[in-house]
C-alpha cells in the first residue's frame, strides 16, 4: 500500500511522494515503478510494432541509398517477424538502463550544482516515480497511433513542424508535454531531497534537460545512429 500511495500521489501531490521517499527509500522504489512502465510498454508492442514496420518498409522502398537488389531481401526479413521475442527482451533492458543513467545525471546535478547530498538510490527513486508520467504518454499516444495508422503522433512542439530529421525538428520533438512534466517532477523531488527551494531546483533541472536535449538533437541530426 505504501508504494501504491506513492505512485498515486506523484501525479496529484508529488510532495507527499518525495517526502515519503526521503524518510525511507529502498530498491522497491525502483522496481515497482519500473515494472509498471515495463508492463505498459510491453502491452503496446503488438499495436505499435506493425505500424512502425509498415513505415520502415515504406522508407526502404523510397530509399536511394539501398540497392534495388537488396530491398526485397531486407523487407522480407523485417516483415517475417514484426513482433519478435527480441522486442520483449530489449524493451525492459532499455528502460532499466535509461533509468539508471538518468538517475546518475540527476545525482550529479543535485550534488555538484545544487550542493545537496543525494544518494544514488534516492536519485533512482526520484526518477522512477517521475518516469511514471510516461505511462500517461503511452495511454494518450498509442490509441492515436492505432486510429491514425502512423507513429507520427506528437505531443510536443514538433506538432507545428513537418516531420524531418533536422536539428530543429528533433529538438522541438524533445519539448514534449509529458517530458516537461517529468522534468518538473524531478526538479520538485530534488528540491525536497536537497532542501533547496523547489523553484530553484526545477529551474536548474529544466536548464540541464534543455542542454541535454540540444546535444542529443544535434547528434541525431548528424548521424542516424543516435
C-alpha positions as CSV (number, residue, x, y, z in Angstrom):
1,X,0.0,0.0,0.0
2,X,2.9,2.4,0.7
3,X,4.2,2.1,-2.8
4,X,0.7,2.3,-4.3
5,X,0.2,5.6,-2.4
6,X,3.5,6.9,-3.7
7,X,2.6,6.1,-7.3
8,X,-0.8,7.8,-7.0
9,X,0.5,10.8,-5.1
10,X,3.2,11.6,-7.6
11,X,0.6,12.8,-10.0
12,X,-1.6,14.8,-7.6
13,X,0.6,15.6,-4.6
14,X,4.3,14.9,-5.5
15,X,5.4,16.5,-2.2
16,X,3.9,13.6,-0.4
17,X,5.6,11.0,-2.6
18,X,9.1,12.6,-2.4
19,X,8.8,13.4,1.3
20,X,7.9,9.8,1.9
21,X,10.8,8.5,-0.1
22,X,13.2,10.8,1.7
23,X,12.1,9.3,5.0
24,X,12.5,5.7,3.8
25,X,13.8,4.6,0.4
26,X,14.5,1.0,-0.9
27,X,15.2,-0.7,-4.2
28,X,11.4,-1.4,-4.4
29,X,11.1,2.3,-5.1
30,X,12.9,1.5,-8.4
31,X,11.5,-2.0,-9.0
32,X,7.8,-1.3,-8.6
33,X,7.6,1.9,-10.9
34,X,9.9,0.1,-13.3
35,X,7.6,-2.9,-13.6
36,X,4.6,-0.6,-14.1
37,X,6.3,1.2,-17.0
38,X,7.6,-2.1,-18.5
39,X,4.2,-3.8,-18.4
40,X,2.5,-0.9,-20.2
41,X,5.4,-0.7,-22.7
42,X,5.2,-4.4,-23.5
43,X,1.4,-4.2,-23.8
44,X,1.8,-1.6,-26.5
45,X,4.3,-3.6,-28.7
46,X,1.7,-5.7,-30.6
47,X,-0.2,-2.5,-31.6
48,X,2.7,-0.1,-32.4
49,X,5.2,-2.5,-34.0
50,X,3.1,-3.4,-37.1
51,X,2.6,0.3,-37.8
52,X,6.3,1.0,-37.3
53,X,7.2,-1.9,-39.6
54,X,4.9,-0.6,-42.3
55,X,6.6,2.9,-42.1
56,X,10.0,1.3,-42.1
57,X,9.2,-0.7,-45.2
58,X,7.9,2.4,-47.0
59,X,11.2,4.3,-46.1
60,X,13.2,1.4,-47.5
61,X,11.2,1.3,-50.7
62,X,11.8,5.0,-51.2
63,X,15.5,5.0,-50.3
64,X,18.1,5.8,-52.9
65,X,20.9,4.5,-50.7
66,X,19.8,0.9,-50.7
67,X,20.4,-1.1,-53.9
68,X,17.2,-2.4,-55.5
69,X,18.5,-5.9,-55.4
70,X,18.7,-5.8,-51.6
71,X,15.4,-4.0,-50.8
72,X,13.2,-7.1,-51.3
73,X,15.5,-9.2,-49.1
74,X,15.6,-6.6,-46.3
75,X,11.8,-6.0,-46.4
76,X,11.1,-9.8,-46.3
77,X,13.3,-10.2,-43.3
78,X,11.5,-7.3,-41.5
79,X,8.0,-8.5,-42.3
80,X,8.7,-12.1,-41.4
81,X,8.9,-11.4,-37.7
82,X,7.5,-7.9,-36.9
83,X,6.8,-8.6,-33.2
84,X,9.7,-10.9,-32.2
85,X,10.8,-12.1,-28.8
86,X,13.7,-9.8,-29.0
87,X,11.4,-6.8,-28.7
88,X,10.1,-8.0,-25.4
89,X,13.6,-8.6,-24.1
90,X,15.2,-5.4,-25.3
91,X,12.4,-3.1,-24.1
92,X,12.8,-3.8,-20.3
93,X,16.6,-3.6,-20.7
94,X,16.5,-0.2,-22.4
95,X,14.0,1.2,-19.8
96,X,16.1,-0.1,-16.9
97,X,19.4,1.2,-18.2
98,X,17.9,4.6,-19.1
99,X,16.6,4.9,-15.5
100,X,20.0,4.2,-14.0
101,X,21.9,6.5,-16.4
102,X,19.4,9.4,-15.9
103,X,19.5,8.9,-12.1
104,X,23.3,9.3,-12.2
105,X,22.9,12.6,-14.1
106,X,20.2,13.7,-11.5
107,X,22.6,12.9,-8.7
108,X,25.4,14.8,-10.3
109,X,23.2,17.9,-10.8
110,X,21.8,17.7,-7.3
111,X,25.1,17.3,-5.6
112,X,27.5,19.3,-7.6
113,X,25.3,22.2,-8.8
114,X,22.7,22.4,-6.1
115,X,25.1,21.4,-3.3
116,X,23.0,18.5,-2.0
117,X,23.9,15.1,-0.7
118,X,21.5,12.9,-2.7
119,X,22.5,9.2,-2.8
120,X,22.3,7.2,-6.0
121,X,19.4,5.1,-4.7
122,X,17.4,8.2,-3.9
123,X,18.1,9.6,-7.3
124,X,16.9,6.4,-8.8
125,X,13.7,6.6,-6.8
126,X,13.1,10.2,-7.8
127,X,13.4,9.4,-11.5
128,X,11.5,6.1,-11.3
129,X,8.4,7.8,-9.9
130,X,8.7,10.8,-12.2
131,X,9.1,8.4,-15.1
132,X,5.5,7.1,-14.5
133,X,4.3,10.1,-16.4
134,X,5.5,8.2,-19.4
135,X,2.7,5.7,-18.8
136,X,0.2,8.5,-19.4
137,X,2.1,9.3,-22.5
138,X,1.6,5.8,-23.7
139,X,-2.1,5.9,-22.9
140,X,-2.5,9.1,-24.9
141,X,-0.3,8.4,-27.9
142,X,-0.8,4.7,-28.6
143,X,-4.6,4.9,-29.3
144,X,-3.9,7.8,-31.6
145,X,-1.2,5.9,-33.4
146,X,-3.6,2.9,-33.9
147,X,-6.5,5.0,-35.0
148,X,-4.4,7.1,-37.5
149,X,-2.2,4.2,-38.6
150,X,1.0,6.1,-38.0
151,X,3.7,6.5,-35.4
152,X,4.0,10.2,-36.2
153,X,1.9,11.3,-33.3
154,X,3.3,14.2,-31.4
155,X,2.5,15.8,-28.0
156,X,5.4,18.2,-28.4
157,X,6.4,21.4,-30.2
158,X,7.1,19.2,-33.3
159,X,3.3,19.3,-34.0
160,X,3.9,22.7,-35.6
161,X,6.6,21.3,-38.0
162,X,6.7,18.9,-40.8
163,X,8.3,15.6,-39.8
164,X,12.0,15.5,-40.7
165,X,15.5,14.6,-39.5
166,X,16.6,18.2,-39.0
167,X,18.0,19.6,-35.7
168,X,15.1,21.9,-35.2
169,X,12.5,19.2,-35.6
170,X,14.3,16.8,-33.3
171,X,14.8,19.5,-30.6
172,X,11.2,20.6,-30.9
173,X,10.1,16.9,-30.6
174,X,12.1,16.7,-27.3
175,X,10.0,19.5,-25.9
176,X,7.1,17.1,-25.1
177,X,4.3,17.8,-22.7
178,X,4.9,14.6,-20.8
179,X,8.7,15.0,-20.8
180,X,8.4,18.6,-19.4
181,X,6.0,17.3,-16.7
182,X,8.6,14.6,-15.9
183,X,11.4,17.1,-15.6
184,X,9.2,19.3,-13.3
185,X,8.6,16.4,-11.0
186,X,12.3,15.5,-10.9
187,X,13.1,19.1,-10.0
188,X,10.5,19.1,-7.3
189,X,11.8,15.8,-5.9
190,X,15.4,17.1,-6.0
191,X,14.3,20.2,-4.2
192,X,12.8,18.2,-1.3
193,X,15.9,16.0,-1.0
194,X,18.4,18.8,-1.1
195,X,16.4,21.3,0.9
196,X,16.7,23.8,-2.0
197,X,13.6,25.9,-2.9
198,X,11.5,23.9,-5.4
199,X,11.6,26.8,-7.9
200,X,15.4,26.9,-8.0
201,X,15.7,23.1,-8.2
202,X,13.1,23.0,-11.0
203,X,14.9,25.8,-12.9
204,X,18.2,24.0,-12.7
205,X,16.8,20.7,-13.8
206,X,15.0,22.4,-16.7
207,X,18.2,24.1,-17.9
208,X,20.2,20.8,-17.6
209,X,17.5,18.9,-19.5
210,X,17.4,21.6,-22.3
211,X,21.2,21.4,-22.7
212,X,21.0,17.6,-22.9
213,X,18.1,17.9,-25.4
214,X,20.1,20.2,-27.6
215,X,23.1,17.9,-27.5
216,X,21.0,14.8,-28.4
217,X,19.2,16.7,-31.2
218,X,22.5,17.8,-32.7
219,X,23.9,14.3,-32.6
220,X,20.7,12.8,-34.0
221,X,20.7,15.2,-36.9
222,X,24.3,14.4,-37.7
223,X,24.1,10.6,-37.6
224,X,21.3,8.0,-38.0
225,X,23.0,6.1,-35.2
226,X,21.7,8.4,-32.5
